[in-house]
Amino acid sequence: MKIKPGLIKQDKKFIQKNQWYHQRFDGCPQFILVISEAELKKESRKFVWGSFGRHWGFFKDNTCDWYIDQQDIKRITNNFIVLSKQKGGLSKGLIKKWQTDEKNFYQYCYGIDRLNLKNYQIASLKKFI
């Protein structure tokens, strides 16, 4: 993910004309970055229509104010409902795939947890990303 200064100023008209879903939660940029990168990563199992166009996150005092375009939410929700009606058991299939991903994720994390990271140079830690 690249930091792009000036996006808010550049998109001011878009921001002002759209309605935004707002959520506030405890968070810090380091943890939200992981979620954001996962969402942006291309993957064959993701629905082509399932991506949000723009998100905005503002951090202050370990709190994040998160904004998502309401039109994106409606578009994705409607597409998912249509697909669910066409494919019975869609949700169960997705959950099963995510459970496999979750298991693999935790195995990976436990493997890193067992390492003594003090023995690694900073540059060599990149292989764990």
C-alpha positions, 0 to 999 in steps of 0.5 A, spaced: 500 500 500 502 506 498 501 513 502 498 518 497 498 525 500 493 530 498 487 525 496 482 528 501 483 535 497 483 531 490 477 528 492 473 533 495 467 534 491 466 526 491 467 526 498 462 532 499 456 529 494 456 522 497 453 519 503 458 515 508 457 510 513 461 512 519 464 507 524 468 509 530 473 504 534 479 503 537 485 502 532 491 504 530 494 505 523 499 498 524 493 494 525 488 497 520 494 496 515 494 489 515 486 489 514 487 494 508 492 490 505 488 484 505 482 487 502 486 490 496 490 484 495 488 480 488 485 473 490 481 468 485 476 467 490 474 474 491 468 477 487 469 482 482 464 486 484 465 485 492 470 491 492 469 498 495 471 504 491 474 508 497 475 508 504 477 513 509 480 512 516 482 518 520 486 516 527 487 520 533 488 518 540 488 510 538 481 511 535 479 510 528 473 514 524 472 509 518 468 511 512 465 507 507 461 510 501 454 508 502 453 506 494 458 501 495 455 498 501 448 498 497 452 495 490 455 489 494 449 487 498 445 487 492 450 483 488 451 478 494 443 477 495 442 476 487 448 471 487 445 468 494 439 466 491 442 463 485 447 459 489 444 455 495 449 454 500 453 460 498 454 463 505 456 456 508 461 455 502 464 461 504 465 460 511 468 453 510 473 456 506 474 462 511 475 457 516 481 453 512 484 460 511 483 461 519 487 455 521 492 456 516 493 463 518 494 461 526 499 455 524 503 461 520 502 465 527 504 460 531 510 458 527 513 465 527 511 465 535 516 460 536 522 463 533 527 467 536 526 474 532 532 477 536 536 472 532 534 475 525 537 482 522 531 487 520 532 485 512 531 478 513 524 479 517 521 481 511 520 474 509 515 473 514 511 478 511 
